[in-house]
Amino acid sequence: MYQAIILGLGLLLTSHASMASVILSGQVKAADNQTFYAPKTGSWKVQVQWMLPEGEVAEKGDLIVVFDSGTIQSEIDQLRTSLISAEEELHRIQSSNAQSLLEASYGKKRTELLLTKSRIDAGVSADNLSQYDYKMNQLEFEKAVIADAKAQETLKQTKVANKVAITKQKITIKKYQQQLKYNQNKFKKMSVYAERSGPVLYASHPWNGEKVFVGMTAQPAWKIAEIPSLNGLYIEAWVHEVDHKNLLLNSQAQLKFDAYPNTHLSAKLTEISTQPEAQKEWGNDVYYRTVFEFNANTHFKVLPGMSAQLEFEGIINE
């Protein structure tokens, strides 16, 4: 719901026994708004870079607010570079793995051949060889068995190491892809678009009450602007804690807008808040929120943000 600064607040009481004439100043608001907030970034603040001029009627799909995205763009560029490097590293690892696997496989085949040959030589009976040649054949066979076992282990370790290296690099690539996607989504949120047609209204600074402006810095979740619906319009007014007891729910009030001072309408007090709220820009006192309904089907245009004056009879609790 649109939360704008109330342009004025007045309460004039003229004693008439138990009745008093009450004059309030309020503002037109809409029950259904599209609100634009400062996005969350890697920093605690973000700059408003551009906004559609206030009061201009936006069409659905129009660009409304652009936030400074320089830092995010730099992160996106860096992540893209890192992703390309990681993908190139994966290709290098795959090529290196293919070469190491080829060498390990060749080594295993070679030891198998040597083992086969040495087994044949070791099978020759000592009766047909000298004692020296026989023992040498047995020794070569034992060496071949050990060499073949080592080659088998080397081949196994090579396959495991290759799989681990590729898996780790794919995880690195996936991490960069996720970070890139996250930052690209953040980048998209730096430009916000209208989802409905309507006039653009700027929000107020939550600390000093000034209107939001191009170039200001905002913290995440600060309201920057909104497009109110022209349906469900109502008037909001804030009443000082001392005076709210003089208001009577469902009271009828005479309504006139500052923009049309000679035109009078009727409004009804439909809501009085039960809890007061502080309004920093008005001092240390607290105020009660009131809501007035009125017929917005007029011969003139009523827009959210317009200032209005309400006059009605209230009850004095003496």
C-alpha positions as CSV (number, residue, x, y, z in Angstrom):
1,M,0.0,0.0,0.0
2,Y,1.3,3.4,-0.9
3,Q,3.0,5.1,2.0
4,A,3.5,8.8,1.1
5,I,4.1,11.8,3.3
6,I,0.9,13.5,4.3
7,L,1.0,17.0,2.9
8,G,-0.8,18.6,5.8
9,L,-2.7,17.8,8.9
10,G,-5.1,20.1,10.7
11,L,-7.7,19.6,13.3
12,L,-9.9,22.6,14.3
13,L,-12.4,22.2,17.1
14,T,-15.3,24.6,17.6
15,S,-17.3,23.8,20.7
16,H,-21.0,23.0,20.2
17,A,-22.0,21.2,23.4
18,S,-20.8,17.7,22.8
19,M,-20.0,18.1,19.1
20,A,-17.0,19.6,17.3
21,S,-16.3,20.6,13.7
22,V,-13.2,18.6,12.6
23,I,-11.1,19.4,9.6
24,L,-8.4,17.0,8.5
25,S,-5.9,17.0,5.6
26,G,-5.1,13.7,3.9
27,Q,-4.0,12.1,0.8
28,V,-5.5,9.9,-1.9
29,K,-4.1,6.4,-1.9
30,A,-4.9,3.2,-3.8
31,A,-5.6,-0.2,-2.3
32,D,-3.8,-2.1,-5.1
33,N,-0.4,-0.9,-6.1
34,Q,2.7,-2.2,-7.9
35,T,5.5,-1.1,-5.6
36,F,9.2,-0.9,-6.6
37,Y,11.8,-1.5,-4.0
38,A,15.6,-1.1,-3.9
39,P,17.1,-4.5,-4.7
40,K,19.5,-6.5,-2.6
41,T,23.1,-6.3,-3.9
42,G,26.5,-7.2,-2.6
43,S,26.6,-3.8,-0.9
44,W,24.5,-2.3,1.8
45,K,23.3,0.5,-0.6
46,V,22.5,0.9,-4.2
47,Q,22.2,4.1,-6.4
48,V,19.0,5.1,-8.2
49,Q,20.4,5.7,-11.7
50,W,17.2,6.5,-13.6
51,M,13.4,6.8,-13.1
52,L,10.5,7.5,-15.3
53,P,9.4,11.1,-14.5
54,E,6.9,11.3,-11.6
55,G,3.3,11.6,-12.7
56,E,3.9,10.2,-16.2
57,V,1.5,7.5,-17.1
58,A,3.3,4.2,-17.7
59,E,2.1,1.4,-19.9
60,K,2.5,-2.2,-19.0
61,G,6.0,-3.3,-19.9
62,D,7.5,0.2,-19.6
63,L,10.9,0.7,-17.8
64,I,10.2,2.4,-14.5
65,V,13.4,2.4,-12.4
66,V,17.0,1.6,-13.2
67,F,19.5,1.0,-10.4
68,D,23.3,1.3,-10.7
69,S,24.5,-2.2,-11.8
70,G,28.2,-1.4,-12.4
71,T,29.4,-3.6,-9.6
72,I,27.2,-6.5,-10.6
73,Q,28.2,-6.2,-14.2
74,S,31.9,-6.4,-13.2
75,E,31.1,-9.5,-11.2
76,I,29.3,-11.0,-14.2
77,D,32.2,-10.2,-16.5
78,Q,34.7,-11.8,-14.1
79,L,32.6,-14.9,-13.6
80,R,32.3,-15.3,-17.4
81,T,36.0,-15.1,-17.7
82,S,36.5,-17.6,-14.9
83,L,33.9,-19.9,-16.4
84,I,35.7,-19.9,-19.8
85,S,39.0,-20.6,-18.1
86,A,37.4,-23.5,-16.1
87,E,35.9,-25.0,-19.2
88,E,39.3,-24.7,-21.0
89,E,40.9,-26.4,-18.0
90,L,38.4,-29.2,-18.3
91,H,39.4,-29.8,-21.9
92,R,43.1,-29.8,-20.9
93,I,42.4,-32.3,-18.1
94,Q,40.5,-34.5,-20.4
95,S,43.3,-34.5,-23.0
96,S,45.9,-35.1,-20.3
97,N,43.8,-37.9,-18.8
98,A,43.5,-39.6,-22.2
99,Q,47.3,-39.5,-22.7
100,S,48.0,-40.8,-19.2
101,L,45.4,-43.6,-19.6
102,L,46.9,-44.5,-23.0
103,E,50.4,-44.7,-21.4
104,A,49.1,-46.8,-18.4
105,S,47.3,-49.1,-20.8
106,Y,50.3,-49.5,-23.0
107,G,52.4,-50.2,-19.9
108,K,50.0,-52.9,-18.7
109,K,50.0,-54.6,-22.1
110,R,53.8,-54.6,-22.2
111,T,54.1,-56.2,-18.8
112,E,51.6,-58.8,-19.8
113,L,53.7,-59.7,-22.8
114,L,56.9,-59.9,-20.7
115,L,55.1,-62.0,-18.1
116,T,53.9,-64.4,-20.8
117,K,57.4,-64.7,-22.2
118,S,59.1,-65.1,-18.8
119,R,56.5,-67.7,-17.8
120,I,57.4,-69.8,-20.8
121,D,61.1,-69.4,-20.1
122,A,60.6,-70.3,-16.4
123,G,58.7,-73.4,-17.5
124,V,61.8,-75.0,-19.1
125,S,63.1,-77.8,-17.0
126,A,66.4,-77.5,-15.2
127,D,67.5,-80.7,-16.9
128,N,67.7,-78.8,-20.2
129,L,69.5,-75.7,-18.9
130,S,72.5,-74.8,-17.0
131,Q,71.9,-74.1,-13.3
132,Y,72.7,-70.4,-13.9
133,D,70.2,-70.0,-16.9
134,Y,67.5,-71.9,-15.0
135,K,67.8,-69.6,-11.9
136,M,67.9,-66.5,-14.1
137,N,64.7,-67.6,-15.9
138,Q,63.0,-68.0,-12.5
139,L,64.2,-64.6,-11.3
140,E,63.0,-62.9,-14.5
141,F,59.6,-64.6,-14.1
142,E,59.3,-63.2,-10.5
143,K,60.3,-59.7,-11.7
144,A,57.7,-59.9,-14.5
145,V,55.0,-60.9,-12.1
146,I,55.8,-57.9,-9.8
147,A,56.1,-55.6,-12.8
148,D,52.7,-56.7,-14.2
149,A,51.1,-56.2,-10.7
150,K,52.5,-52.7,-10.5
151,A,51.3,-51.9,-14.0
152,Q,47.8,-53.1,-13.1
153,E,47.8,-50.9,-10.0
154,T,49.1,-47.9,-12.0
155,L,46.3,-48.4,-14.6
156,K,43.7,-48.6,-11.8
157,Q,45.1,-45.5,-10.0
158,T,45.2,-43.6,-13.3
159,K,41.6,-44.3,-14.0
160,V,40.6,-43.2,-10.5
161,A,42.8,-40.0,-10.6
162,N,41.3,-39.1,-14.1
163,K,37.8,-39.5,-12.8
164,V,38.4,-37.4,-9.7
165,A,40.1,-34.6,-11.7
166,I,37.3,-34.4,-14.1
167,T,34.6,-34.5,-11.4
168,K,36.4,-31.7,-9.4
169,Q,36.7,-29.6,-12.5
170,K,33.0,-30.1,-13.4
171,I,32.1,-29.1,-9.9
172,T,34.1,-25.9,-10.3
173,I,32.4,-25.2,-13.6
174,K,29.0,-25.7,-12.0
175,K,29.8,-23.4,-9.2
176,Y,30.8,-20.6,-11.7
177,Q,27.6,-21.3,-13.7
178,Q,25.4,-21.0,-10.6
179,Q,27.2,-17.8,-9.4
180,L,26.8,-16.4,-12.9
181,K,23.1,-17.2,-13.0
182,Y,22.6,-15.7,-9.6
183,N,24.3,-12.5,-10.6
184,Q,22.5,-12.3,-13.9
185,N,19.2,-12.6,-12.0
186,K,20.4,-9.8,-9.7
187,F,21.3,-7.8,-12.8
188,K,17.8,-8.2,-14.2
189,K,16.4,-6.8,-10.9
190,M,18.4,-3.6,-11.4
191,S,15.9,-2.6,-14.0
192,V,12.2,-2.9,-13.1
193,Y,9.2,-2.7,-15.4
194,A,5.6,-1.8,-15.1
195,E,3.2,-4.7,-14.7
196,R,0.1,-2.5,-15.1
197,S,-0.7,0.9,-16.6
198,G,-0.9,3.9,-14.3
199,P,0.8,7.0,-13.1
200,V,4.3,6.7,-11.6
201,L,4.6,8.1,-8.0
202,Y,7.9,8.5,-6.2
203,A,8.2,7.3,-2.7
204,S,9.7,9.3,0.2
205,H,13.0,8.8,2.0
206,P,12.3,6.8,5.2
207,W,14.6,9.1,7.3
208,N,14.0,12.6,6.1
209,G,10.7,12.4,4.2
210,E,12.2,13.9,1.0
211,K,11.1,12.6,-2.3
212,V,13.2,9.9,-3.9
213,F,15.3,11.3,-6.7
214,V,17.7,10.1,-9.4
215,G,21.2,9.8,-8.0
216,M,20.3,9.1,-4.4
217,T,21.5,5.9,-2.7
218,A,19.0,3.6,-1.1
219,Q,19.3,0.6,1.2
220,P,17.8,-2.8,0.1
221,A,14.0,-3.0,0.5
222,W,13.5,0.8,0.6
223,K,10.4,1.8,-1.4
224,I,11.4,3.8,-4.4
225,A,8.3,4.3,-6.5
226,E,4.9,2.7,-7.2
227,I,2.2,2.5,-9.8
228,P,-1.2,2.7,-8.1
229,S,-4.3,1.2,-9.3
230,L,-7.0,3.7,-10.2
231,N,-9.5,1.3,-8.6
232,G,-10.1,1.1,-4.8
233,L,-9.1,4.7,-4.1
234,Y,-9.4,6.0,-0.6
235,I,-8.1,8.9,1.6
236,E,-5.6,8.4,4.4
237,A,-5.2,11.0,7.1
238,W,-3.2,10.9,10.3
239,V,-4.6,12.3,13.5
240,H,-2.6,13.4,16.6
241,E,-3.0,11.2,19.6
242,V,-4.7,14.0,21.5
243,D,-7.4,14.5,18.9
244,H,-8.2,11.0,17.7
245,K,-10.8,10.5,20.5
246,N,-12.9,13.2,18.9
247,L,-13.5,11.0,15.8
248,L,-16.5,8.9,15.3
249,L,-16.4,5.8,13.1
250,N,-18.8,6.0,10.0
251,S,-19.0,9.8,10.3
252,Q,-19.9,11.5,7.0
253,A,-17.4,14.2,5.9
254,Q,-17.4,16.8,3.3
255,L,-14.5,16.2,0.9
256,K,-12.7,18.6,-1.4
257,F,-9.4,18.2,-3.2
258,D,-6.8,20.9,-3.2
259,A,-6.7,20.6,-7.0
260,Y,-10.4,21.2,-7.2
261,P,-11.2,23.6,-4.3
262,N,-14.7,24.5,-5.6
263,T,-16.0,20.9,-5.9
264,H,-17.4,19.2,-2.8
265,L,-18.0,15.4,-2.4
266,S,-19.0,13.2,0.4
267,A,-16.7,10.7,2.3
268,K,-17.1,8.3,5.2
269,L,-14.7,7.5,8.0
270,T,-14.4,3.7,7.7
271,E,-11.3,3.0,9.8
272,I,-9.5,4.3,12.8
273,S,-6.3,2.6,13.9
274,T,-6.2,1.3,17.4
275,Q,-2.4,1.7,17.8
276,P,-0.6,5.0,17.3
277,E,2.5,5.3,15.1
278,A,5.5,7.6,15.2
279,Q,6.0,9.9,12.3
280,K,9.7,11.0,12.5
281,E,9.3,13.9,10.1
282,W,6.6,15.4,12.4
283,G,8.5,15.2,15.7
284,N,8.3,12.9,18.7
285,D,4.5,12.7,18.9
286,V,2.5,9.8,17.7
287,Y,-0.5,9.7,15.3
288,Y,-3.5,7.5,14.5
289,R,-4.1,6.4,10.9
290,T,-7.7,7.0,9.6
291,V,-9.2,5.9,6.3
292,F,-12.0,7.6,4.4
293,E,-14.0,6.0,1.5
294,F,-15.4,8.2,-1.3
295,N,-16.9,7.8,-4.7
296,A,-14.1,8.2,-7.2
297,N,-16.4,8.3,-10.2
298,T,-16.2,12.0,-10.7
299,H,-16.2,14.4,-13.7
300,F,-12.6,15.2,-12.9
301,K,-9.6,12.9,-12.6
302,V,-8.7,11.7,-9.1
303,L,-5.2,10.3,-8.8
304,P,-3.3,8.7,-5.9
305,G,-1.1,11.3,-4.2
306,M,-3.6,14.1,-4.5
307,S,-4.1,16.2,-1.3
308,A,-7.6,16.4,0.1
309,Q,-9.4,18.2,2.9
310,L,-12.1,16.6,5.0
311,E,-14.6,18.3,7.3
312,F,-17.1,16.4,9.4
313,E,-18.8,16.4,12.8
314,G,-16.9,14.4,15.5
315,I,-17.8,13.4,19.1
316,I,-16.0,15.1,22.0
317,N,-15.5,12.8,24.9
318,E,-15.6,15.1,27.9
